[in-house]
Amino acid sequence: MNESWREGNQVQLLINGEDYFPSVFQAINEAREEVLLETFIIFEDKVGHQLQQTLIDAARRGVRVEVLVDGYGTADLSSDFLLAMIEAGVRLQAFDPSPKLLGMRTNLFRRMHRKIVVIDGETAFVGGINYSADHLADFGPMAKQDYAVRVCGPIVADLHKASLKLLDETSRVRRRATAWQSRSAPVEADSAQASMLLSTRDNHDHRRDIEQQYRRAIRTARERLVIANAYFFPGYRLLREIRNAARRGVKVTLILQGVPDLPLVRLCSRLLYNYLLSDGVVIREYCERPLHGKVALVDDQWSTVGSSNLDPLSLALNLEANLIIRDRRLNQRLHDHLLDLAQAHCKPVTLKRVLRGYWWRAPLIFLTFHFIRRFPAIVGWLPAHAPKLIPLGPAPETVQASDLDQVKHP
């Protein structure tokens, strides 16, 4: 497991795109030397265009800008959109781009799902928010509810190292390591003395790290456990820890999707309701808009914010990154926000409602649960491949049409 706790960090909770995008874009506008950005999705909408222009402006004033997108999540950017960044000096790369087979994408699994931004080795952002307009309220009823944090302090060096490590391991381009000093840029922080741990998930040395951090924290819970997670279908060991916490008197609240962006995911989550409700777990479905968050808190100090859902893709296949945070002020702010969300915008799930028709659904629940539990192993039977990056820069003359096509139509 990743076990390097860093003391004395500043942290600010960012809720939805209204908080996140202005903060990220301002930080990039103030960058002097380097911007590293990883994301699952960039859409060619008003948010994507604002990000594009912000990165172009940074590159033109001499900042080294490296952008890593997922070859599946970011699939439909136009050549003009990409070339504008490349010509300005932005190094844009796609993780595991693959051509279509018979018109269908083949790179469905083992995605780069992390959302990290590191600026000048001083400021970093971690969370679940992609660069798309559906993270803003004015998108409409399907606007996503999501979270991130802005951090400064010693933890930024770990995030910087993690980003460069991913770039170096999967790219043909080797980078000169930068000896960043532990600097701190002032921010409007919820806390200035947070202890933090970066927990990542990959398919090599850290396959279970994020899940183990969850299980360890839940095992120590004494008073309260709140999990707000978009795609909830954890394995049995994590489910057992949640149930056992409720059994020993911990107030356990799950906030899950009530307005699904992927209906099948909500159906899978509901297969677990009987198991959890029967032992006193409180389940509330968030019904104002789709929940896309991946946050949790335990008692009055432990919190996590990041990209990892609690489902087989995130816990066993994708590349993910969560910050584990020990800080009372951030924990309380997140708790107050989630409590308000649960009371004002959620529908309670009752055991009576879940048990209605349970007799005929029980075999389906059993089969589905065990199939999904073994889904990562089933995927492992497929032909293995080494995920790679396709560099699209740094200069226009190095860009190949085939490279652009792979990112545009992976």
C-alpha positions in Angstrom: 0.0 0.0 0.0 0.9 3.7 -0.5 1.8 4.7 3.1 3.4 8.2 3.0 1.4 10.6 5.2 2.3 14.2 4.7 1.6 16.8 7.5 0.8 20.5 7.3 -1.2 20.8 4.1 -3.8 23.3 3.1 -7.0 21.9 1.6 -10.1 23.5 0.1 -13.3 21.5 -0.7 -14.6 22.3 -4.2 -18.2 21.4 -4.9 -19.3 21.0 -8.5 -18.0 22.8 -11.6 -19.0 26.2 -10.2 -16.3 25.9 -7.6 -13.8 23.7 -9.5 -13.4 25.2 -12.9 -12.7 28.8 -11.9 -10.2 27.6 -9.3 -8.3 25.3 -11.8 -8.3 27.8 -14.6 -7.1 30.6 -12.3 -4.3 28.4 -11.1 -3.3 27.5 -14.7 -3.4 31.2 -15.6 -0.9 31.8 -12.8 1.4 28.9 -13.7 5.1 29.9 -14.2 6.9 26.7 -15.1 4.7 23.6 -15.5 1.2 22.3 -15.7 0.5 18.5 -15.5 -3.2 17.6 -16.1 -4.8 14.1 -16.1 -8.4 13.6 -16.9 -10.8 10.9 -18.1 -12.9 13.3 -20.2 -12.6 16.5 -22.1 -15.6 17.4 -24.1 -15.6 20.0 -26.9 -18.2 22.2 -25.2 -17.9 25.6 -23.3 -15.9 24.1 -20.5 -13.6 22.2 -22.9 -13.0 25.3 -25.0 -12.2 27.3 -21.9 -9.7 24.7 -20.7 -8.2 24.6 -24.2 -7.7 28.4 -24.3 -6.3 28.4 -20.8 -3.7 25.7 -21.7 -2.8 27.4 -24.9 -2.2 30.7 -23.1 0.0 29.0 -20.6 2.1 27.2 -23.3 2.5 30.4 -25.3 4.1 32.2 -22.3 6.6 29.4 -21.9 5.0 27.1 -19.4 5.6 23.4 -20.0 2.0 21.9 -20.4 1.4 18.2 -20.4 -2.1 16.8 -20.8 -3.0 13.2 -20.4 -6.6 12.1 -21.4 -8.1 8.6 -21.6 -8.4 7.2 -25.0 -11.9 5.9 -24.3 -13.4 8.7 -22.2 -12.1 11.4 -24.4 -13.0 10.0 -27.8 -14.5 12.6 -30.0 -12.3 15.7 -30.0 -12.0 17.3 -33.4 -8.6 17.6 -35.2 -8.9 21.4 -35.1 -9.4 21.3 -31.3 -6.3 19.1 -30.8 -4.1 20.9 -33.3 -4.7 24.3 -31.7 -3.2 23.1 -28.5 -0.4 21.1 -30.2 0.7 24.2 -32.3 0.8 26.3 -29.1 3.2 23.8 -27.6 0.9 21.7 -25.4 2.0 18.1 -25.2 -1.3 16.1 -25.5 -1.3 12.4 -25.1 -4.0 9.7 -25.0 -3.9 6.7 -22.6 -4.4 3.4 -24.4 -5.9 4.6 -27.7 -7.1 1.7 -29.8 -8.7 1.7 -33.2 -12.3 0.5 -33.6 -13.0 -3.0 -34.7 -16.0 -3.4 -36.9 -17.1 0.1 -35.9 -16.9 -0.7 -32.2 -14.5 0.4 -29.5 -12.3 -2.4 -28.1 -10.5 -0.6 -25.3 -13.4 -0.8 -22.8 -11.5 -1.8 -19.7 -8.4 -0.7 -17.7 -9.1 3.0 -18.2 -7.1 6.0 -17.0 -9.8 7.4 -14.7 -7.7 9.7 -12.6 -8.4 13.5 -12.3 -5.2 15.3 -11.2 -3.8 18.7 -11.9 -0.4 19.8 -10.6 0.9 23.3 -11.1 4.5 24.4 -10.5 4.9 21.8 -7.8 3.0 24.1 -5.5 -0.7 23.6 -6.1 -2.7 20.5 -7.0 -6.3 19.4 -7.6 -7.7 15.9 -7.1 -11.3 14.8 -7.4 -13.9 13.3 -9.7 -14.8 16.2 -12.0 -14.2 16.0 -15.7 -13.8 18.9 -18.1 -17.4 19.0 -19.4 -20.4 21.4 -19.2 -22.5 18.7 -17.5 -20.7 19.5 -14.3 -22.4 22.9 -14.2 -25.9 23.5 -12.9 -27.0 25.4 -16.1 -26.6 22.1 -18.0 -30.0 21.2 -16.8 -31.6 18.3 -14.9 -28.8 15.9 -15.8 -26.0 18.2 -14.5 -23.7 16.1 -12.2 -23.2 16.5 -8.5 -19.4 16.1 -7.8 -16.4 17.0 -5.7 -12.7 17.8 -5.7 -10.1 19.4 -3.5 -7.5 22.0 -4.0 -4.3 21.3 -2.0 -1.0 23.0 -1.2 1.9 21.7 0.9 4.0 18.6 1.0 1.4 16.3 -0.5 1.8 18.2 -3.8 5.2 16.6 -4.3 3.6 13.1 -4.1 1.0 14.1 -6.7 3.7 15.6 -9.0 5.8 12.4 -8.7 2.7 10.2 -9.4 1.8 12.2 -12.5 5.4 12.0 -13.9 5.6 8.4 -13.1 2.5 7.5 -15.1 3.8 9.6 -18.1 7.2 8.0 -18.0 6.0 4.4 -17.6 3.6 4.5 -20.6 5.2 7.0 -22.9 8.1 7.0 -25.3 9.2 10.4 -23.9 11.5 10.5 -20.9 11.2 13.6 -18.7 13.8 15.4 -16.6 12.8 15.1 -13.0 12.3 18.5 -11.4 13.6 19.1 -7.9 10.6 20.9 -6.6 11.0 22.5 -3.2 8.2 22.2 -0.7 6.5 25.5 -1.5 3.1 26.6 -0.6 0.8 28.9 -2.6 -1.8 30.7 -0.4 -5.4 29.5 -1.0 -8.7 30.1 0.6 -8.4 26.9 2.6 -10.9 25.0 4.8 -7.9 23.9 6.8 -4.2 24.7 6.8 -2.9 21.8 8.9 -4.4 18.7 7.1 -2.6 15.4 7.2 -2.8 13.7 3.8 -2.0 10.4 2.0 -2.2 9.9 -1.8 -3.7 6.5 -2.5 -3.6 5.3 -6.1 -4.8 2.2 -7.9 -3.0 0.6 -10.8 -2.7 -2.9 -12.3 0.9 -3.5 -11.0 2.0 -2.7 -7.5 -1.2 -1.0 -6.0 -4.1 -3.1 -7.1 -6.1 -2.9 -3.8 -4.8 0.2 -2.1 -7.9 2.4 -2.3 -10.2 -0.4 -1.3 -7.9 -1.2 1.6 -7.9 2.4 2.8 -11.7 2.3 2.8 -11.8 -1.0 4.7 -9.2 0.2 7.3 -11.1 3.4 8.0 -14.5 1.7 8.2 -13.1 -0.9 10.6 -12.0 1.9 13.0 -15.3 3.8 12.8 -17.0 4.5 16.1 -19.7 7.1 15.5 -20.5 7.9 11.9 -19.8 6.7 8.4 -21.1 8.5 5.3 -20.4 7.4 1.8 -21.6 9.3 -1.2 -20.6 7.4 -4.3 -22.0 7.4 -7.9 -21.4 3.8 -8.8 -21.8 1.5 -5.8 -21.2 -2.2 -6.2 -18.2 -3.1 -3.9 -16.9 -6.6 -3.3 -18.0 -8.7 -0.3 -15.1 -7.7 2.0 -16.0 -4.0 1.8 -19.7 -4.7 2.0 -19.1 -6.8 5.2 -17.1 -3.9 6.8 -20.0 -1.5 6.1 -22.5 -4.0 7.5 -20.3 -4.7 10.6 -19.9 -1.0 11.3 -23.7 -0.6 11.4 -24.0 -3.7 13.6 -21.7 -2.3 16.3 -23.7 0.9 16.5 -22.0 3.2 14.0 -24.5 5.5 12.2 -23.9 4.4 8.6 -25.4 6.5 5.7 -25.0 5.7 2.0 -25.9 8.4 -0.5 -26.4 6.8 -3.9 -27.8 7.7 -7.3 -31.6 8.3 -7.5 -31.4 10.0 -10.9 -29.1 7.6 -12.7 -26.9 8.6 -15.7 -26.4 4.9 -16.2 -29.6 3.0 -15.2 -27.9 -0.4 -15.1 -25.5 0.8 -12.4 -28.4 1.9 -10.1 -30.1 -1.5 -10.7 -26.9 -3.3 -9.6 -26.6 -1.1 -6.5 -30.2 -1.9 -5.6 -29.4 -5.6 -5.6 -27.4 -4.9 -2.4 -30.0 -2.9 -0.5 -31.6 -5.8 1.4 -28.2 -7.0 2.6 -27.4 -3.6 4.0 -30.7 -2.3 5.2 -31.4 -5.4 7.3 -28.4 -4.5 9.5 -29.3 -0.9 10.0 -27.5 0.9 7.2 -29.4 4.0 6.1 -29.6 4.4 2.3 -30.7 7.6 0.6 -31.0 8.1 -3.1 -30.1 11.5 -4.3 -32.9 12.7 -6.6 -32.1 16.3 -7.6 -29.7 15.3 -10.4 -27.1 12.5 -11.2 -24.7 11.9 -8.4 -21.1 11.6 -9.7 -19.2 12.1 -6.5 -16.7 9.7 -4.9 -16.4 11.0 -1.3 -16.6 9.5 2.2 -16.0 10.4 5.8 -15.5 8.4 9.0 -16.1 9.9 12.5 -14.9 13.5 12.9 -11.5 13.4 11.1 -11.0 10.9 8.3 -12.2 11.9 4.7 -11.5 10.8 1.2 -12.0 12.7 -2.1 -11.0 11.3 -5.5 -11.8 9.5 -8.7 -12.6 6.0 -7.5 -16.1 4.7 -7.5 -16.9 1.6 -5.4 -17.5 -0.7 -8.3 -15.5 -3.4 -10.0 -14.1 -1.1 -12.7 -12.6 1.4 -10.2 -11.6 -1.1 -7.6 -10.1 -3.7 -9.8 -9.4 -2.4 -13.3 -9.0 1.4 -13.7 -6.2 3.7 -12.8 -7.5 5.8 -9.9 -6.3 8.4 -7.4 -7.9 9.4 -4.1 -6.6 11.7 -1.3 -7.1 10.4 2.2 -7.4 13.4 4.5 -7.2 13.6 8.3 -8.6 16.9 9.3 -11.5 17.9 11.5 -12.5 21.1 9.7 -12.7 19.5 6.3 -14.5 16.5 7.7 -17.1 18.7 9.3 -17.6 20.8 6.2 -18.1 17.7 4.1 -20.4 16.2 6.7 -22.6 19.3 6.9 -22.9 19.4 3.1 -23.7 15.7 2.8 -26.2 15.9 5.6 -28.0 18.8 3.9 -28.0 16.8 0.7 -29.5 13.8 2.3 -32.2 15.7 4.1 -33.2 18.1 1.4 -32.7 16.3 -1.9 -32.7 12.5 -1.1 -35.4 9.9 -1.0 -35.1 7.3 1.9 -35.0 3.7 1.0 -37.0 1.4 3.3 -36.6 -2.3 3.9 -40.3 -2.7 3.2 -40.0 -1.2 -0.2 -36.9 -3.3 -1.0 -38.6 -6.6 0.2 -41.6 -6.1 -2.1 -41.3 -8.8 -4.7 -38.0 -10.0 -3.2 -38.9 -13.7 -3.5 -38.6 -13.7 -7.3 -35.7 -11.3 -7.4 -33.5 -13.3 -4.9 -32.1 -15.7 -7.5 -31.3 -12.7 -9.8 -29.6 -10.9 -7.0 -27.5 -14.0 -6.2 -26.4 -14.6 -9.8 -25.8 -10.9 -10.6 -23.8 -10.3 -7.4 -21.5 -13.2 -8.0 -21.1 -12.4 -11.7 -20.1 -8.8 -11.0 -17.8 -9.8 -8.2 -15.9 -12.0 -10.6 -16.1 -9.6 -13.5 -12.5 -8.3 -13.2 -11.2 -11.9 -13.2 -13.3 -12.6 -16.3 -11.9 -9.6 -18.0 -8.5 -11.0 -17.1 -9.1 -13.9 -19.5 -9.2 -11.5 -22.4 -6.0 -11.1 -24.4 -3.7 -8.9 -22.3 -2.1 -5.7 -23.6 0.2 -3.1 -22.2 -1.6 0.3 -22.0 0.4 3.0 -23.8 0.4 6.7 -24.6 0.3 8.2 -28.0 2.2 11.5 -28.0 0.7 14.2 -30.1 3.5 16.8 -30.0 5.3 18.8 -29.0 5.6 20.5 -32.4 3.2 20.5 -35.4 5.7 18.8 -37.7 5.8 15.8 -35.4 2.0 15.2 -35.5 0.9 12.3 -37.7 -2.6 12.1 -39.1 -2.9 8.6 -37.8 -2.2 9.8 -34.3 -4.9 12.3 -34.5 -7.4 9.8 -35.8 -6.6 7.4 -32.9 -7.4 10.0 -30.3 -10.4 11.4 -32.2 -11.8 7.9 -32.9 -10.3 5.4 -30.4 
